[in-house]
């Protein structure tokens, strides 16, 4: 998450409650043309769970999009009505290369395959 807004939305105060239900992930209806579908991959039982909860509270990150999915290597309800979608992949990887970065290309290729297979993004076009 870069922190850079991908769309123009009204600012959300840090003291506001959870993101509105109009931005809750939906699987049955088509979205309006030009809507934004976002996804994120998280490592469960890590600091990332707390970040997701904070983003939800602020309506930030994927929760600022019209529709979203949260992927991980297991299904887990992070908040009421907010659960991960499971992908069959080990989320731990080695680090290497000149800059000692995460060698996680295979992980993200697996998740992109799941995103494409789910087809939810196509309803948001």
Buried (B, 14 or more C-beta within 10 A) or exposed (E): EEEEEEEEBEEBEEEEEBBEEEBBBBEEEEBEEEBBBBBBBBEBEEEBBEBBBEBBBBBBBBBBBBBBBBBBBEEBEBEEEBBBBEBEBEBEBEEEEEEEEEEBEEBEEBBBEBBEEBEBBEBBE
